């Protein structure tokens, strides 16, 4: 598994597993757990979840999937902005730890900005780090100005910014991605193969996939992972899907592929609002 480094020197896989909308349907639970476990076997040991995913059901699903293998996992969860006060962040983290059946998180993210001052949330995250309940922290859905405000609020220890990034959502390439790359802060790309399947039906992705004897999902992931310092966290709710995601690491897009993708999904020519779903 290819690795990238966080600012603190920790190596993490460039391809992990997301869990948004997993754990909601009891009838799919066994298949979802099997998919997560297969991903772990394939080296996709970074697992991302959040307290708001299924009101904690996603975290409980992850707990079952990693039972007996916690030390192999780089475990990520998130605090909702409504809980991001100094004491609220600590209580939310402790609740996530209980649902996940662990004593620490490898990475804890502020899910998006809310009304709580960033300095207050940062203080809470640092308290959690000092106590060993989290080993490091980061943010999600932060744009350039948010990252600048975070730095001014004492956020020098930020380890990642998790944002939406895929062939159809390239706005971060204009300013946010270059800024974070220069700072040595990896981007963690959520929904790297889109949502709802529309992206995977795109004609350009399909043509490129056929040329490489691959799938459109692999092409989308290869597009995201071509960037240094980017971690992709696709969700896969079946074993076959997770295997297909893992195969994206073997696909290298050439100049012809990128020309077609740039024609279908033009890179940004100016500042765009940060896309969020």
N, C-alpha and C positions, 0 to 999 in steps of 0.2 A: 504493500500500500504506500503510495506516495504521501509524503508528509510536508507540512509547512510549520513555521515556528510562530508562536505567540510572542509578544514583546518581552515576556519574562523568560524566554528561552525554551519553553515547553513545546515539544513536538506533538502535533496532532494530525490525524488523517485529513487529506484534502476532500475526501468523500465520506460523509457521515449519513445519519438517518434522521429524518424529521418524523414527528408523530402527531401533527395537527390533524384533527378529526379521526384519530385512532382511539379505540376504547369506548366509543359511543354505542356500538351495536354488539350486544352479547353474542349474536350468532356469528360474528366475524372474529371474535376474540382469539380463538385458537389459531386461525390463519394469520392474524396480525402478530401474535407472539412468535409463531414459526418464522415469519418474515424477518422480524427483528433479530432472532437468533441466527438465521442464515446470514444476515448482513454482518453480524459479529464474526461469524466463521470466515467471512470473506474479507475481513479487515476493516469493516466500516464500524469501528468501535466508538465513534463519537455519536452519542444519542442526544437529541434535542427535544425538550418537552416544555411545558409551562403550566402554571397553576390554573390558568383559564381554559386550557384545553379540556373540554368535557367536564368542567368544574372539578378537576383533579383526577378524572378517570384515566386520562392519558398517562399521568404519572404512575398510577396504580398498575396500569398495563406494563409500563416499562419496568416497574419493580419486579413483576413476575417474569418478564423476559430475561432480566439480568441476574436473577436469583442464583447465587453460588458463583457468579462471575464478576462481581462488582469491581475487583481490582484490575480487570482488563478494560474497563469502560471509562471513557472520558464523558462524564455526565453533565449535561447542561439543562438548567431550567430558568424560569423567568418570573419576576415579580410584576404584577399588574400595577399600572400607575396609581390606581385608587388605593393601593396598599403601600405606596412607596414613601410614606413618612418614616421618621427614624425608628419608631417602635413598630410600625406596621410592616416595614420591610423585614425586620427580625422575626416577627410573628409569622409572616407569610413564608419565609425561608424554613422555619421550624416545621410548619405544616407540610411543606413540600418534602422535607426530609422524612417525615413520618410516612407520607404516602409512597415515597420511593424506597422506603425500607433501608435507608443508609444514614451514615453519620456526617456525610459531607457531600458538597457539590464541587465538581471540578471547575465549573464556571457558572456564575449567576448573573443574569441579564435584567436590566430594566426594560420591560417589554416595549414601551413607548413613553414619550413625555406626557406628563399630566400637569396638575396644578402645584404639586409639591416642589419646592425649590430644589434644584439639582444638588446644591451643597448639602442639603439635609439627607437626600438619598445616598450620596457619596459617603457621608459620615456613617450611615447605617451599614453600607456595604463594607466599609473598612472595619467596622466593629465585628461584622460577621467573619471577615477574613482573619482578624486577630484571634477570634475564638476558635478558628479551625472549622467552622461550619461551612464555609466556602473557601476554596483555595485561590480563587481569582474572580474578577467580575468584569462585565462589559455592558454594552447597551444594544438596543435594537431600534430600528426605524429612526435613526438620527441622521439628519442631513448635515451639510458643512457648517452652517451656523450653529446647529445644536452641538456639534463636536467642539466648536470654538468656545461656546458657553460652558461646556463640560470642563474643558481645560482650565478656564478661568475659575471654575467652582471647585478646583482641587482634584480634578479627575485624571491626573497623569497616569494612574495605574490601569486605565482602561485597556482591555485585551482584545476586543473585537467590536465590530458594529454589524449586527445582523440586519440585512435589508433584502428587499425584493430585487432579484436580478435573474434575467433569462433573455433569450434572443429578442423577445418583444418588449422588454422593459430594460432599456440600456441607458437611462438617464444618468446613472451614477458614473458612467464612463467619462463624462465631461469634467467633473470636478471632485466628487466625493471619493471615487476610487483612486485617482492619482494622488490626492491628498493623503489618504490612509496608507497607500503604498509607500509614499515618501517617509511617512512616520513609522513604518514597520508594523502597522496594525492591520491584521487580516480582515477582509470582508467575509462574513458568513452569509451565503446566498440562500434565502428561502424561496420556495416555489421555483426552483431552477428549471423545471420542465412545464411551468405554467399551472393553471388551475382549470379544471373542467374539461380538458382534452382538446380544446380548440387549437392551441399552439401545435399540438402533435399531428394535426391534420393539415398543416401548412404545406403548400406544394414544394417550396424550396427545401424544407427539412426532409420531406419525403424523397425528393430527388437525390439529395446528398446521402441519405440513409441507404437508398438502393445502390448507389455507386460503391458504398463501403460495405455492403452486405450487413447493414446494421439496422437499427430502428430509429425513428425520429426522436425518441426519448434519449437515446445514446448521443445523438448529434447535439441535442440541446444541452446535455450535460457536458459534452466535450467542448462546446462553445464557452460555457461558464468556466470550466476548469483550465481553459487555455491561458487564462490570466494568472500570473504569479501572485501568490498571497491571497487566493480566493478559496474558500471552503464551501462546498455545496452540500445541502442537507435535504435531498429529495425524500418524500414519503413513499413507501412501498408497502402495500397491504397484502402482498402475496409473495411467496418464495420466488416464483418466476420473474416477477417485477423487480425484486431486489437483485436477482442475478443479472438482469438486463442492465440495471443501473451500474452495477460493479463493472460490467464489460465496457462502459464508457471510458474507463481509464486506459483502455487499449486503443482507443480511437484518437488519431491526430488529424485535425482539419488542415487541409492544404490551402494554397492561395486561391484556387478555383472555388473551393467550398466557402471560404470567407467572402469572396467577391459576391457569390450568390446570396449569402446571408446578409451582407451589407446592402444589397439591392432590395431584398425583401424586408429587412429591418434596419433602416438607416441609422448609423451612429448619431448621437446628439451633436448638434452644431452650436448649441448654446445651453444655458442653464435651464433645467426643467424641475418642476416640483417633484419632490421625492415621492415615488409611487409606493403605496402601502395597501395591503389587503389583509 
